[in-house]
Amino acid sequence: MHKIIPLVLLLGICSCKTWNEDDKDAWKQACTENASKWAASDADAKTYCDCVLDKMIKKYPNENDALEHIGELATDTSLTNCKKGIKRK
């Protein structure tokens, strides 16, 4: 029982914000709108954005951390590899 109390307190104190479905949907929409400018099709834009979001969430499960490192994400090779196989206009 004593071990549970510190964990509960830690979770209550943490200002972490994990990715919820609304956050994911908003990010995908913004990404898809941007990717549709260079991707050959809507399907390619969606594939690219799904790949980036998946890798971004794995690297930064806390959405706030992802936003703080957005500049680094732009050059992250694991994310830029999501463009491989995507046809361009």
C-alpha positions as CSV (number, residue, x, y, z in Angstrom):
1,M,0.0,0.0,0.0
2,H,2.8,2.4,0.8
3,K,4.4,1.9,-2.6
4,I,1.1,3.0,-4.3
5,I,0.9,6.3,-2.6
6,P,4.1,7.8,-4.0
7,L,3.2,6.6,-7.5
8,V,-0.2,8.3,-7.2
9,L,1.4,11.5,-6.0
10,L,3.9,11.4,-8.8
11,L,1.2,10.9,-11.4
12,G,-0.8,13.8,-9.9
13,I,2.2,16.1,-9.9
14,C,3.3,15.4,-13.4
15,S,2.2,18.0,-15.9
16,C,2.7,15.5,-18.7
17,K,0.2,15.5,-21.5
18,T,0.0,12.2,-23.4
19,W,-1.3,12.2,-26.9
20,N,-5.1,11.8,-26.9
21,E,-7.2,11.1,-30.0
22,D,-8.2,14.8,-30.5
23,D,-4.5,15.8,-30.5
24,K,-3.6,13.0,-32.9
25,D,-6.5,13.9,-35.2
26,A,-5.6,17.6,-35.2
27,W,-1.9,16.8,-35.9
28,K,-2.8,14.4,-38.7
29,Q,-5.1,17.0,-40.3
30,A,-2.5,19.7,-40.2
31,C,0.2,17.3,-41.5
32,T,-2.0,16.0,-44.3
33,E,-2.9,19.5,-45.5
34,N,0.8,20.3,-45.6
35,A,1.9,17.0,-47.2
36,S,-0.9,17.3,-49.9
37,K,1.2,20.2,-51.3
38,W,4.0,17.8,-52.2
39,A,2.6,14.3,-52.1
40,A,1.2,12.8,-55.3
41,S,-2.1,11.7,-53.7
42,D,-4.2,12.1,-50.6
43,A,-3.4,8.4,-49.8
44,D,0.4,9.1,-50.0
45,A,0.0,12.2,-47.7
46,K,-2.0,10.1,-45.2
47,T,0.6,7.3,-45.3
48,Y,3.4,9.8,-44.7
49,C,1.6,11.5,-41.8
50,D,0.6,8.3,-40.1
51,C,4.2,7.2,-40.2
52,V,5.5,10.4,-38.8
53,L,2.9,10.5,-36.0
54,D,3.6,6.9,-35.0
55,K,7.3,7.5,-34.8
56,M,6.9,10.8,-33.0
57,I,4.7,9.3,-30.4
58,K,7.1,6.5,-29.8
59,K,10.0,8.9,-29.4
60,Y,7.9,11.5,-27.4
61,P,5.0,9.8,-25.6
62,N,4.4,13.2,-23.9
63,E,3.0,15.6,-26.5
64,N,4.6,18.6,-24.7
65,D,8.0,17.0,-25.2
66,A,7.3,16.6,-28.9
67,L,6.4,20.3,-29.2
68,E,9.5,21.3,-27.3
69,H,11.7,19.3,-29.8
70,I,9.8,20.2,-33.0
71,G,13.0,21.6,-34.5
72,E,14.9,18.4,-33.9
73,L,12.0,16.3,-35.3
74,A,12.3,18.1,-38.6
75,T,15.8,16.6,-39.2
76,D,15.2,13.3,-37.3
77,T,16.2,10.6,-39.8
78,S,13.7,8.1,-38.4
79,L,10.9,10.6,-39.3
80,T,12.4,11.8,-42.6
81,N,12.6,8.1,-43.7
82,C,8.8,8.2,-43.7
83,K,9.1,10.0,-47.1
84,K,10.7,6.9,-48.6
85,G,8.3,5.3,-51.1
86,I,5.9,8.4,-51.1
87,K,5.3,9.6,-54.6
88,R,5.8,13.3,-55.1
89,K,3.8,15.6,-57.4
